[in-house]
Amino acid sequence: MQTSINFQNHPQSTPVATKEKTVSINDDSVQNTPSVPPASKEEELTVEDFEPGMKVRFNREVANKQSRDRIPAEVNTGDVIAVSVANVRVQWEGLEVPQYHHATELQILANPPQ
């Protein structure tokens, strides 16, 4: 399929040039584009995976910049102190103030003692 597009200057202005451009679209390439499979949800943790007392590690590789800036590089582990509908609250070893995190930013190191 070929489409011709004719570009012209505004009729009230002095014409400088008239350009004609032909654009072709290969319909087969559009139809045969492979679909990208969705990301595996098995790897991502959700807030349901956490409970108070768990030992966790901050996953800097997947955390957003704002979270990485709040947690110093020397801080490695912490304890889950609360879980809400959207966030996990963690008391990090070496920090005075607990921090809220998305579940995907954390890795579980140990379950709470029974």
C-alpha positions in Angstrom: 0.0 0.0 0.0 1.4 3.4 -0.9 0.2 6.7 0.4 1.1 10.0 -1.3 1.2 13.1 0.7 1.6 16.5 -0.9 3.0 19.2 1.2 2.4 22.8 0.0 2.9 26.2 1.6 0.0 28.3 2.9 -1.9 29.7 -0.1 -1.6 33.3 1.1 2.2 33.2 1.4 4.7 33.3 -1.4 5.4 29.7 -2.4 9.0 28.8 -1.9 8.9 25.1 -2.8 6.5 22.3 -3.2 7.5 19.0 -1.8 6.0 15.6 -2.6 6.8 12.7 -0.4 5.7 9.1 -0.8 5.4 6.9 2.3 5.0 3.2 2.0 3.9 0.9 4.7 4.5 -2.8 4.6 1.3 -4.3 6.1 3.0 -7.8 6.5 5.6 -6.4 8.9 2.9 -4.9 11.1 0.9 -8.1 11.2 3.9 -10.4 11.8 5.3 -8.4 14.8 5.8 -10.8 17.6 4.0 -10.0 20.8 6.2 -9.4 23.9 5.3 -11.8 26.7 4.3 -10.2 30.0 6.9 -10.0 32.8 6.8 -12.9 35.1 4.8 -12.1 38.2 6.4 -15.0 40.1 9.6 -13.0 40.7 7.9 -9.9 42.1 6.9 -9.9 45.7 3.6 -8.3 46.9 2.6 -6.9 50.3 0.8 -10.2 50.9 4.2 -11.9 51.0 5.3 -9.9 54.1 4.4 -9.9 57.8 5.8 -8.1 60.8 9.0 -9.6 62.2 10.4 -10.7 58.9 14.1 -9.9 58.2 14.4 -8.2 54.8 17.1 -6.8 52.5 16.8 -3.6 50.4 17.1 -4.5 46.7 18.9 -1.6 45.2 18.8 -3.1 41.7 15.1 -2.6 41.4 14.4 0.2 43.8 13.5 3.6 42.4 16.0 6.5 42.8 14.0 8.2 45.6 14.2 5.0 47.7 17.9 4.5 47.0 18.6 8.0 48.1 16.8 7.5 51.4 18.7 4.3 52.3 22.5 4.7 52.8 24.7 2.1 51.0 26.0 0.7 54.2 22.4 -0.3 55.3 21.7 -3.8 54.3 19.1 -5.4 56.4 16.0 -4.5 58.4 12.9 -5.8 60.1 9.4 -5.5 58.8 7.3 -3.6 61.4 4.1 -3.1 59.6 2.3 -4.1 56.3 -0.4 -1.9 54.7 -2.5 -2.3 51.6 0.2 -0.8 49.4 3.5 -0.6 51.4 5.8 -2.4 53.7 7.2 -0.4 56.7 10.8 -1.4 57.5 13.0 -0.5 60.5 16.4 -0.6 58.9 19.5 -1.4 61.0 21.4 1.8 61.5 18.5 4.2 60.7 16.3 5.8 63.4 13.2 6.4 61.3 11.3 3.5 59.7 10.8 3.7 56.0 7.9 2.7 53.7 8.8 0.6 50.6 7.0 -1.1 47.7 7.2 -4.8 48.1 9.2 -5.1 44.9 12.1 -3.2 46.5 12.6 -5.8 49.2 13.9 -9.4 49.4 12.9 -11.7 52.3 15.9 -13.0 54.2 14.1 -14.8 57.1 10.6 -15.4 58.3 9.5 -14.1 61.7 10.2 -16.3 64.7 7.3 -18.5 65.6 
